[in-house]
Amino acid sequence: MVVCAPLFQAVEARLDEGREEGHGARHFRRSLSPTWRGRFLPFTLVEVLIAMALLAVVGGVVALNVRKAILQQRFRSDVSLVVHTLRLAQQLMLVFNTDVKVRFWPLPDQRGFGYLLDFEDKLDTYWKREATRPRAPLKGIHAISFGSDTRQVEIQFLSGGMVMSRGILQLSSAAEGRVEGAWVEYICLPGFPRFLESRGDPCDEVDFKKQEEEQRELGAYVMNVVQEKLHSYENIDGQSNK
């Protein structure tokens, strides 16, 4: 407002001069310099079209980014559902000593994948209802592969953890699998009970061997603790008998 005050004062002075001479606003417009007269002209059609084109371009870019963000979030949500389902299957196997299989199959017209839990009838009512409830299709995932299986995929959790699927479960947002610009997640299945999670890079044989070594070390540690406890209990019983 401080910068524009001299301009407003000059305009008011010109209007006052025009009124005194009887010409009013018409005299004021004519007395303006060509530069000032150009500033008071309305927008031309070309300027309006340019502004509309710029708005259209910006709106298109924003719409594309929003759509990409929505598709990426849908894919990540579906990956989380797959991980949750595999964890549930592993827990049901361990807790209820039942064989569980997770099946995936493609929906018609490449609209995603359907999936379900297949298990023996050893569960109580609550867990049976939870395991067999209808599940929404995975519409953000368009390709699932496990080894050579790319259509009907089956992940097995059998014999209380003694027999389990071993390999890499690949989930992709593109129907062709790993292509340029597609989102891909991997779930490493080591073949024994372990905390399952997704990752952005594929597993290799080194990762599986490392997990097996960690599992053996954990088993050896647990056995040592159990043996120490049993030995201490035997000593206590022997002292009490004396």
Short mmCIF file of the C-alpha atoms (twelve columns), coordinates in Angstrom:
data_MODEL
# 
_entry.id   MODEL 
# 
loop_
_atom_site.group_PDB 
_atom_site.id 
_atom_site.type_symbol 
_atom_site.label_atom_id 
_atom_site.label_alt_id 
_atom_site.label_comp_id 
_atom_site.label_asym_id 
_atom_site.label_seq_id 
_atom_site.Cartn_x 
_atom_site.Cartn_y 
_atom_site.Cartn_z 
_atom_site.pdbx_PDB_model_num 
ATOM 1   C CA . MET A 1   0.000   0.000   0.000   1 
ATOM 2   C CA . VAL A 2   2.878   2.386   0.663   1 
ATOM 3   C CA . VAL A 3   4.278   1.789   -2.845  1 
ATOM 4   C CA . CYS A 4   0.883   2.298   -4.550  1 
ATOM 5   C CA . ALA A 5   -0.012  5.463   -2.616  1 
ATOM 6   C CA . PRO A 6   1.798   7.873   -5.022  1 
ATOM 7   C CA . LEU A 7   0.053   6.232   -7.995  1 
ATOM 8   C CA . PHE A 8   -3.369  6.650   -6.410  1 
ATOM 9   C CA . GLN A 9   -2.591  10.276  -5.574  1 
ATOM 10  C CA . ALA A 10  -1.541  10.964  -9.198  1 
ATOM 11  C CA . VAL A 11  -4.756  9.380   -10.531 1 
ATOM 12  C CA . GLU A 12  -6.912  11.414  -8.157  1 
ATOM 13  C CA . ALA A 13  -5.061  14.614  -9.156  1 
ATOM 14  C CA . ARG A 14  -5.712  13.934  -12.883 1 
ATOM 15  C CA . LEU A 15  -9.382  13.252  -12.200 1 
ATOM 16  C CA . ASP A 16  -9.678  16.488  -10.228 1 
ATOM 17  C CA . GLU A 17  -8.095  18.407  -13.129 1 
ATOM 18  C CA . GLY A 18  -10.512 16.817  -15.573 1 
ATOM 19  C CA . ARG A 19  -13.514 17.682  -13.450 1 
ATOM 20  C CA . GLU A 20  -12.406 21.299  -13.173 1 
ATOM 21  C CA . GLU A 21  -12.061 21.495  -16.972 1 
ATOM 22  C CA . GLY A 22  -15.386 19.733  -17.496 1 
ATOM 23  C CA . HIS A 23  -13.978 16.671  -19.228 1 
ATOM 24  C CA . GLY A 24  -14.039 14.216  -16.316 1 
ATOM 25  C CA . ALA A 25  -12.822 10.647  -16.724 1 
ATOM 26  C CA . ARG A 26  -12.679 10.876  -20.558 1 
ATOM 27  C CA . HIS A 27  -10.069 13.606  -20.333 1 
ATOM 28  C CA . PHE A 28  -8.168  11.515  -17.795 1 
ATOM 29  C CA . ARG A 29  -8.001  8.454   -20.067 1 
ATOM 30  C CA . ARG A 30  -6.860  10.541  -23.035 1 
ATOM 31  C CA . SER A 31  -4.244  12.345  -20.981 1 
ATOM 32  C CA . LEU A 32  -2.585  9.146   -19.891 1 
ATOM 33  C CA . SER A 33  0.654   8.161   -21.607 1 
ATOM 34  C CA . PRO A 34  0.590   5.169   -23.992 1 
ATOM 35  C CA . THR A 35  2.318   3.030   -21.353 1 
ATOM 36  C CA . TRP A 36  -0.361  3.712   -18.741 1 
ATOM 37  C CA . ARG A 37  -3.163  3.271   -21.258 1 
ATOM 38  C CA . GLY A 38  -1.772  -0.200  -22.110 1 
ATOM 39  C CA . ARG A 39  -1.881  -1.189  -18.466 1 
ATOM 40  C CA . PHE A 40  -5.593  -0.470  -18.249 1 
ATOM 41  C CA . LEU A 41  -6.524  -2.590  -21.322 1 
ATOM 42  C CA . PRO A 42  -8.331  -5.955  -20.676 1 
ATOM 43  C CA . PHE A 43  -6.726  -9.360  -21.352 1 
ATOM 44  C CA . THR A 44  -6.523  -10.386 -24.975 1 
ATOM 45  C CA . LEU A 45  -7.865  -13.721 -26.257 1 
ATOM 46  C CA . VAL A 46  -4.335  -15.040 -26.800 1 
ATOM 47  C CA . GLU A 47  -3.402  -14.300 -23.200 1 
ATOM 48  C CA . VAL A 48  -6.524  -16.060 -21.935 1 
ATOM 49  C CA . LEU A 49  -5.794  -19.116 -24.099 1 
ATOM 50  C CA . ILE A 50  -2.187  -19.246 -22.876 1 
ATOM 51  C CA . ALA A 51  -3.343  -19.067 -19.258 1 
ATOM 52  C CA . MET A 52  -5.891  -21.853 -19.854 1 
ATOM 53  C CA . ALA A 53  -3.235  -24.022 -21.535 1 
ATOM 54  C CA . LEU A 54  -0.861  -23.557 -18.602 1 
ATOM 55  C CA . LEU A 55  -3.615  -24.457 -16.148 1 
ATOM 56  C CA . ALA A 56  -4.442  -27.564 -18.192 1 
ATOM 57  C CA . VAL A 57  -0.800  -28.695 -18.221 1 
ATOM 58  C CA . VAL A 58  -0.396  -28.154 -14.472 1 
ATOM 59  C CA . GLY A 59  -3.695  -29.930 -13.791 1 
ATOM 60  C CA . GLY A 60  -2.645  -32.897 -15.929 1 
ATOM 61  C CA . VAL A 61  0.686   -33.241 -14.133 1 
ATOM 62  C CA . VAL A 62  -1.016  -33.085 -10.739 1 
ATOM 63  C CA . ALA A 63  -3.606  -35.678 -11.799 1 
ATOM 64  C CA . LEU A 64  -0.894  -38.076 -13.007 1 
ATOM 65  C CA . ASN A 65  1.057   -37.740 -9.760  1 
ATOM 66  C CA . VAL A 66  -2.076  -38.291 -7.684  1 
ATOM 67  C CA . ARG A 67  -2.991  -41.414 -9.693  1 
ATOM 68  C CA . LYS A 68  0.542   -42.774 -9.333  1 
ATOM 69  C CA . ALA A 69  0.446   -42.210 -5.568  1 
ATOM 70  C CA . ILE A 70  -2.916  -43.985 -5.299  1 
ATOM 71  C CA . LEU A 71  -1.704  -47.007 -7.305  1 
ATOM 72  C CA . GLN A 72  1.505   -47.232 -5.271  1 
ATOM 73  C CA . GLN A 73  -0.396  -47.089 -1.982  1 
ATOM 74  C CA . ARG A 74  -2.819  -49.773 -3.211  1 
ATOM 75  C CA . PHE A 75  0.115   -52.020 -4.169  1 
ATOM 76  C CA . ARG A 76  1.837   -51.588 -0.814  1 
ATOM 77  C CA . SER A 77  -1.430  -52.263 1.039   1 
ATOM 78  C CA . ASP A 78  -1.928  -55.503 -0.900  1 
ATOM 79  C CA . VAL A 79  1.669   -56.552 -0.172  1 
ATOM 80  C CA . SER A 80  0.988   -55.989 3.536   1 
ATOM 81  C CA . LEU A 81  -2.124  -58.190 3.255   1 
ATOM 82  C CA . VAL A 82  -0.066  -60.987 1.674   1 
ATOM 83  C CA . VAL A 83  2.571   -60.769 4.428   1 
ATOM 84  C CA . HIS A 84  -0.143  -60.770 7.103   1 
ATOM 85  C CA . THR A 85  -1.807  -63.834 5.555   1 
ATOM 86  C CA . LEU A 86  1.483   -65.766 5.431   1 
ATOM 87  C CA . ARG A 87  2.204   -64.882 9.057   1 
ATOM 88  C CA . LEU A 88  -1.291  -66.028 10.048  1 
ATOM 89  C CA . ALA A 89  -0.803  -69.332 8.216   1 
ATOM 90  C CA . GLN A 90  2.527   -69.914 9.966   1 
ATOM 91  C CA . GLN A 91  1.036   -69.116 13.375  1 
ATOM 92  C CA . LEU A 92  -1.943  -71.437 12.820  1 
ATOM 93  C CA . MET A 93  0.473   -74.222 11.858  1 
ATOM 94  C CA . LEU A 94  2.589   -73.749 14.981  1 
ATOM 95  C CA . VAL A 95  -0.195  -73.156 17.517  1 
ATOM 96  C CA . PHE A 96  -2.728  -75.752 16.367  1 
ATOM 97  C CA . ASN A 97  -0.281  -78.227 14.789  1 
ATOM 98  C CA . THR A 98  -2.256  -78.213 11.564  1 
ATOM 99  C CA . ASP A 99  -1.226  -78.124 7.911   1 
ATOM 100 C CA . VAL A 100 -1.979  -74.786 6.235   1 
ATOM 101 C CA . LYS A 101 -1.667  -73.746 2.603   1 
ATOM 102 C CA . VAL A 102 -1.988  -70.245 1.130   1 
ATOM 103 C CA . ARG A 103 -3.244  -70.285 -2.453  1 
ATOM 104 C CA . PHE A 104 -3.113  -67.448 -5.006  1 
ATOM 105 C CA . TRP A 105 -4.806  -67.412 -8.413  1 
ATOM 106 C CA . PRO A 106 -5.242  -64.699 -11.098 1 
ATOM 107 C CA . LEU A 107 -8.601  -63.020 -11.565 1 
ATOM 108 C CA . PRO A 108 -10.168 -62.659 -15.044 1 
ATOM 109 C CA . ASP A 109 -9.112  -59.748 -17.277 1 
ATOM 110 C CA . GLN A 110 -5.946  -59.167 -15.195 1 
ATOM 111 C CA . ARG A 111 -7.915  -57.513 -12.397 1 
ATOM 112 C CA . GLY A 112 -5.552  -58.760 -9.710  1 
ATOM 113 C CA . PHE A 113 -5.312  -61.940 -7.643  1 
ATOM 114 C CA . GLY A 114 -7.586  -63.852 -5.320  1 
ATOM 115 C CA . TYR A 115 -6.258  -65.774 -2.322  1 
ATOM 116 C CA . LEU A 116 -7.413  -68.005 0.540   1 
ATOM 117 C CA . LEU A 117 -6.237  -70.170 3.423   1 
ATOM 118 C CA . ASP A 118 -6.615  -73.936 3.025   1 
ATOM 119 C CA . PHE A 119 -6.145  -75.970 6.205   1 
ATOM 120 C CA . GLU A 120 -7.104  -79.137 8.042   1 
ATOM 121 C CA . ASP A 121 -10.199 -79.032 10.204  1 
ATOM 122 C CA . LYS A 122 -8.385  -78.724 13.540  1 
ATOM 123 C CA . LEU A 123 -9.252  -75.155 14.446  1 
ATOM 124 C CA . ASP A 124 -11.759 -73.906 16.971  1 
ATOM 125 C CA . THR A 125 -14.764 -71.836 15.899  1 
ATOM 126 C CA . TYR A 126 -13.152 -68.399 16.190  1 
ATOM 127 C CA . TRP A 127 -9.984  -69.203 14.261  1 
ATOM 128 C CA . LYS A 128 -11.879 -71.201 11.687  1 
ATOM 129 C CA . ARG A 129 -14.148 -68.228 11.048  1 
ATOM 130 C CA . GLU A 130 -11.134 -65.895 10.847  1 
ATOM 131 C CA . ALA A 131 -9.288  -68.179 8.430   1 
ATOM 132 C CA . THR A 132 -12.259 -68.806 6.130   1 
ATOM 133 C CA . ARG A 133 -13.759 -65.310 6.021   1 
ATOM 134 C CA . PRO A 134 -14.131 -63.765 2.521   1 
ATOM 135 C CA . ARG A 135 -11.075 -61.807 1.482   1 
ATOM 136 C CA . ALA A 136 -10.996 -58.842 -0.873  1 
ATOM 137 C CA . PRO A 137 -9.021  -59.464 -4.079  1 
ATOM 138 C CA . LEU A 138 -5.515  -58.084 -4.450  1 
ATOM 139 C CA . LYS A 139 -6.219  -55.506 -7.170  1 
ATOM 140 C CA . GLY A 140 -2.916  -53.683 -6.736  1 
ATOM 141 C CA . ILE A 141 -0.859  -56.818 -7.509  1 
ATOM 142 C CA . HIS A 142 -0.848  -57.991 -11.138 1 
ATOM 143 C CA . ALA A 143 1.886   -60.656 -11.056 1 
ATOM 144 C CA . ILE A 144 2.816   -63.266 -8.429  1 
ATOM 145 C CA . SER A 145 5.574   -65.805 -8.949  1 
ATOM 146 C CA . PHE A 146 7.166   -68.432 -6.739  1 
ATOM 147 C CA . GLY A 147 9.912   -70.351 -8.465  1 
ATOM 148 C CA . SER A 148 8.516   -71.617 -11.756 1 
ATOM 149 C CA . ASP A 149 4.908   -71.047 -10.659 1 
ATOM 150 C CA . THR A 150 3.509   -67.846 -12.130 1 
ATOM 151 C CA . ARG A 151 -0.225  -68.578 -12.304 1 
ATOM 152 C CA . GLN A 152 -1.478  -70.833 -9.519  1 
ATOM 153 C CA . VAL A 153 0.856   -70.239 -6.560  1 
ATOM 154 C CA . GLU A 154 0.726   -72.327 -3.384  1 
ATOM 155 C CA . ILE A 155 2.730   -71.665 -0.209  1 
ATOM 156 C CA . GLN A 156 2.819   -74.602 2.223   1 
ATOM 157 C CA . PHE A 157 3.155   -74.661 6.011   1 
ATOM 158 C CA . LEU A 158 3.137   -78.356 6.943   1 
ATOM 159 C CA . SER A 159 4.086   -80.801 9.707   1 
ATOM 160 C CA . GLY A 160 4.485   -78.229 12.447  1 
ATOM 161 C CA . GLY A 161 7.246   -76.418 10.562  1 
ATOM 162 C CA . MET A 162 9.176   -79.504 9.420   1 
ATOM 163 C CA . VAL A 163 7.955   -79.101 5.823   1 
ATOM 164 C CA . MET A 164 7.565   -75.550 4.506   1 
ATOM 165 C CA . SER A 165 7.896   -73.850 1.152   1 
ATOM 166 C CA . ARG A 166 11.389  -72.516 0.486   1 
ATOM 167 C CA . GLY A 167 12.086  -69.816 -2.071  1 
ATOM 168 C CA . ILE A 168 11.278  -66.244 -3.078  1 
ATOM 169 C CA . LEU A 169 7.722   -65.003 -3.468  1 
ATOM 170 C CA . GLN A 170 7.749   -62.088 -5.944  1 
ATOM 171 C CA . LEU A 171 4.906   -59.562 -6.060  1 
ATOM 172 C CA . SER A 172 4.727   -57.007 -8.885  1 
ATOM 173 C CA . SER A 173 2.411   -54.187 -9.909  1 
ATOM 174 C CA . ALA A 174 2.947   -55.024 -13.605 1 
ATOM 175 C CA . ALA A 175 1.411   -58.029 -15.335 1 
ATOM 176 C CA . GLU A 176 4.797   -58.919 -16.896 1 
ATOM 177 C CA . GLY A 177 6.537   -59.043 -13.515 1 
ATOM 178 C CA . ARG A 178 9.743   -57.021 -13.203 1 
ATOM 179 C CA . VAL A 179 9.551   -54.263 -15.848 1 
ATOM 180 C CA . GLU A 180 10.715  -50.671 -15.989 1 
ATOM 181 C CA . GLY A 181 8.675   -48.452 -13.667 1 
ATOM 182 C CA . ALA A 182 6.885   -51.327 -11.911 1 
ATOM 183 C CA . TRP A 183 6.852   -51.716 -8.121  1 
ATOM 184 C CA . VAL A 184 8.231   -55.081 -6.989  1 
ATOM 185 C CA . GLU A 185 8.405   -56.583 -3.495  1 
ATOM 186 C CA . TYR A 186 9.951   -59.887 -2.375  1 
ATOM 187 C CA . ILE A 187 9.096   -62.200 0.525   1 
ATOM 188 C CA . CYS A 188 11.852  -64.631 1.514   1 
ATOM 189 C CA . LEU A 189 10.580  -68.038 2.648   1 
ATOM 190 C CA . PRO A 190 13.525  -69.919 4.221   1 
ATOM 191 C CA . GLY A 191 11.733  -73.261 4.654   1 
ATOM 192 C CA . PHE A 192 11.409  -73.103 8.446   1 
ATOM 193 C CA . PRO A 193 9.401   -70.942 10.897  1 
ATOM 194 C CA . ARG A 194 10.712  -67.406 10.896  1 
ATOM 195 C CA . PHE A 195 9.438   -63.835 11.065  1 
ATOM 196 C CA . LEU A 196 8.205   -63.027 7.560   1 
ATOM 197 C CA . GLU A 197 8.454   -59.602 5.948   1 
ATOM 198 C CA . SER A 198 8.672   -58.021 2.507   1 
ATOM 199 C CA . ARG A 199 11.758  -56.349 1.066   1 
ATOM 200 C CA . GLY A 200 12.649  -54.361 -2.034  1 
ATOM 201 C CA . ASP A 201 15.577  -56.538 -3.159  1 
ATOM 202 C CA . PRO A 202 15.455  -60.282 -3.913  1 
ATOM 203 C CA . CYS A 203 16.974  -62.837 -1.572  1 
ATOM 204 C CA . ASP A 204 19.856  -65.049 -2.639  1 
ATOM 205 C CA . GLU A 205 21.346  -68.303 -1.442  1 
ATOM 206 C CA . VAL A 206 23.637  -66.427 0.923   1 
ATOM 207 C CA . ASP A 207 20.623  -64.945 2.708   1 
ATOM 208 C CA . PHE A 208 19.026  -68.381 3.066   1 
ATOM 209 C CA . LYS A 209 22.225  -69.905 4.445   1 
ATOM 210 C CA . LYS A 210 22.599  -67.032 6.883   1 
ATOM 211 C CA . GLN A 211 19.027  -67.531 8.092   1 
ATOM 212 C CA . GLU A 212 19.613  -71.281 8.466   1 
ATOM 213 C CA . GLU A 213 22.767  -70.618 10.491  1 
ATOM 214 C CA . GLU A 214 20.888  -68.202 12.736  1 
ATOM 215 C CA . GLN A 215 18.153  -70.799 13.179  1 
ATOM 216 C CA . ARG A 216 20.682  -73.482 14.156  1 
ATOM 217 C CA . GLU A 217 22.358  -71.117 16.598  1 
ATOM 218 C CA . LEU A 218 19.005  -70.249 18.139  1 
ATOM 219 C CA . GLY A 219 18.109  -73.942 18.433  1 
ATOM 220 C CA . ALA A 220 21.445  -74.743 20.033  1 
ATOM 221 C CA . TYR A 221 21.032  -71.870 22.509  1 
ATOM 222 C CA . VAL A 222 17.534  -73.036 23.476  1 
ATOM 223 C CA . MET A 223 18.739  -76.630 23.939  1 
ATOM 224 C CA . ASN A 224 21.599  -75.454 26.183  1 
ATOM 225 C CA . VAL A 225 19.201  -73.420 28.315  1 
ATOM 226 C CA . VAL A 226 16.811  -76.366 28.613  1 
ATOM 227 C CA . GLN A 227 19.628  -78.754 29.549  1 
ATOM 228 C CA . GLU A 228 20.927  -76.330 32.185  1 
ATOM 229 C CA . LYS A 229 17.463  -76.018 33.687  1 
ATOM 230 C CA . LEU A 230 16.995  -79.792 33.747  1 
ATOM 231 C CA . HIS A 231 20.426  -80.258 35.321  1 
ATOM 232 C CA . SER A 232 19.642  -77.687 38.008  1 
ATOM 233 C CA . TYR A 233 16.299  -79.375 38.760  1 
ATOM 234 C CA . GLU A 234 18.054  -82.766 39.054  1 
ATOM 235 C CA . ASN A 235 20.509  -81.288 41.532  1 
ATOM 236 C CA . ILE A 236 17.696  -79.812 43.585  1 
ATOM 237 C CA . ASP A 237 15.821  -83.146 43.611  1 
ATOM 238 C CA . GLY A 238 18.991  -84.990 44.631  1 
ATOM 239 C CA . GLN A 239 19.629  -82.626 47.523  1 
ATOM 240 C CA . SER A 240 16.026  -82.883 48.706  1 
ATOM 241 C CA . ASN A 241 16.188  -86.710 48.676  1 
ATOM 242 C CA . LYS A 242 19.254  -86.616 50.886  1 
# 
